[in-house]
Amino acid sequence: MATSLFLGSQLAVNVLDAQSLLAAFGVLGVGVVMFAETGLLIGFFLPGDSLLFTAGLLCTGSGQQGVKLSLPALLVAAAVGALAGSQCGYLLGRKAGGALLTRSRSARLHEGARRAEELLERYGHAKAIVLARFVPVVRTVLNPMAGALQVPVRTFTVWQVVGGLLWSLGLTLAGYALGSSVPNVDKYLLPMVAVIVLVSLIPVALEVLRSRRAAKEGVRG
């Protein structure tokens, strides 16, 4: 009876809610979600940014549900999940080509694929792979797109590791830092997550502005 109640509680988890996921699965859930969001196209809807930030905050014991996670274990799970997922997505794209995307009917997923391809063409492989980590949906589809477009394995691996560590560890440590310094920070979790997501998009916004300025200067020249 106890086992069935436990399983029922796990199945009742809201996968779109970071606190619900963390309360049910803890650090293991972070690793699984990171892998699914970056390695499997079906994971494009998962709350990667908010999950990392909230998990970092919960390492300070500031969660409303009394959940406290281990920071070292969390950092390892987040990094391993993000890096392994990205590499898996790349390998799937390299073997299956664009077939995985063409089978999907999700307009959001196809829009993400279009943006991912634009990033690769506009900024080159290295910069695009790093920037894509900070854009929801794009970080899911860029990996198989890079594989399908035959981006060199070494180039992809090096830069997905750089981008993956910046993203996963950066957001986790940001949540931990704020949870450690602000009393009762969990009361302001939702607006803070929104701010963190916006801040994570700054590198992409700066890159877009820089490219537009360069294009204007090229036209004038």
N, C-alpha and C positions, 0 to 999 in steps of 0.2 A: 504493500500500500504506500509506504513511504517513498519507494523507488518511483512508483507511478506519479506521485505528486511532484517529485523532483523533476522528472522528465516533462511533465505538463508545464511546470514553471519555465523550463528552458524553451519549450516550443512557443510559449506565450511572449517571448522576448520581441520587442519592437526593434527590428534591425536598422531602422532609420534614426533611432534615438541613441546617442552615444552613451548616456548614463545607463540606459536599460541594458545595452550590450555589455558594458563593463561590470555592472552588478551581477549579471548572469554568468559571464565567462572570464572576467578578469584579464590578466596579461595575455593568456592564450588567445582570447578573442581578438585582441589587437593584432597579433601576428597573423591570424587567419583572415581578418578583414583587410589588412594591408596587402596580403597576397592576392586575395580575390579582387580587390579594387584595381590593382596594378597589373594583374596577370590574366584575369578572365574577363571577357567582355560583358558577361552577365553581372559583374560587380560594379558597373559604372555608376550605379545609384547609391552606393554605400557612402557613409559620412566620414571620409578619410580625415579631412582637416579638423573637424570638430571632435572626432574620436581621439586623435593624437593630443590635442590641446586639453580635452577633458581628462584623459588618462594621466597626463602630467600633473594636472591639478589634484587629482585623487591620490597621488603619491604623498600629498601633504596631509591627508586625512580630512579634507575639506568638503567631501561629498555629502549630500543630503541623506543618502542611503547608508551612511556609515562605512562605505567602501574605502579601503586604503590599499594601494598597490605598491610594489617594490620598484623603486626607480631604476636600479641596474637591470633587473629582469625586464622591465618595460622597454628600456632603451634597446636591449638586445632583440626582443620580440618585434618591436617596430621596425628596426633596421633590417633584420633578417627577412621579415615578411615583405617589406617594400622592395628589397633588392632581388629576392628570389622570385617574387611575383613579376617584376618587370622583365627579368631575364626569361621567365617562362612565356610571357606574352610575346616577346621578340621571337623566340623559337617557334611558337605556334604560328605566328605570322609568316615566318620564313618557310615553313613547311606547307601551310595551307593557303598562302597568298591572300587574296582579297575575298576568298570564299566565305570566311567567317563573318565578314561585315555584310556581304550581299544577302546572306540568309536572314539577317536581322531586319525587323520592320520598325525599329525604334527610330523616330525622326531625330531624337536627341543624340542618339549614338552616331547616326550618319553625319549630323552637324559637327559632332566632336571629331569624327574622322576627317572631315573637310578642313577643320581648323588645324588638326595635327599635320596634315599634308602641307598646308600653307606655312606652318612653322618650320618644317624641314626645308622647304624650298627657299623661304625668305632668310632664315638665320643660319642655315648650315646645320650639319648634324649635331655637333657638340653643343652649341648654344640652345638649339631647339629641344634636345633631350633633357637638358637641365631645366629650362623654363617650363616645359610641359608638366613637370612635377607639381607646379603650383597652380595648375588650372584644372578644376574638376572636369570629369569626363575625358578631357584631352589626355590627362595622364594615364587613362585606361586604354585609349585607342592608339596612342602614339607608338606604344611598344610593338603591337602586331603590324602597324603600318610601317615601322622602321624595318621589321623583318621582311615584309612583303616587298619593300622597295630596295631590298638588298643592301642596307646600310652595313658596312663592315662590322663583323662580330667584335673585334677589338675596340673599335671606336665606340660602338654602342655600349659595350660593357663598362669601359672606363667612365664614360660620362653619365650613364645611368646610376653608377655607384656614387659619383660626386653629387648628382642631383638628388638621389634617393636619401643620402645621409643628411644633406642640408635640409631637406623637407621633413623627414621623419624625426630626426633628432632635434631639429630647430623648433618645430611646433611643440614637441613633447616638453622640451626644456623651458619653452616660453610659458606653458601652462604651469609647470612646476615652480618657476620663478615667481609668477604672479600669485599662485596659491600660498607660497611661503611668505610673501610680503604683505598681502592684503587680508585683513581679518574678515571672516564670513564671505569670502570671495564667491562662494557657490550661489549666493543670492543674485549675483550679477552675471551668471554664467552665459546666458543666451546672448546678451548684447556684447559680451567680451568675445565670444566665439565669432560673432559677426565681424567684429573689428579685426580679429586675428586672420580671418579668411580674406578680408579686404587688404590687410597688410601683406599677406602672402602673394597677392596679385601685383604688388608694386613693381617687382622686377620685370614682369611681362609688360606692364603699362609703360615703364621707362624705355623698354626696348622698342615698343611700338612708336613712341614719340621720337626716339632717336632715328628710327628708320624713316619716319615721315619727314623729319628735318633733312635727312640725307637726300631723300628723293626730291624735295623742293630745291635744295641747293644744286642737285644734278640738273634739274630742269632749267634753273636760272643760268647755270654755267653753259 
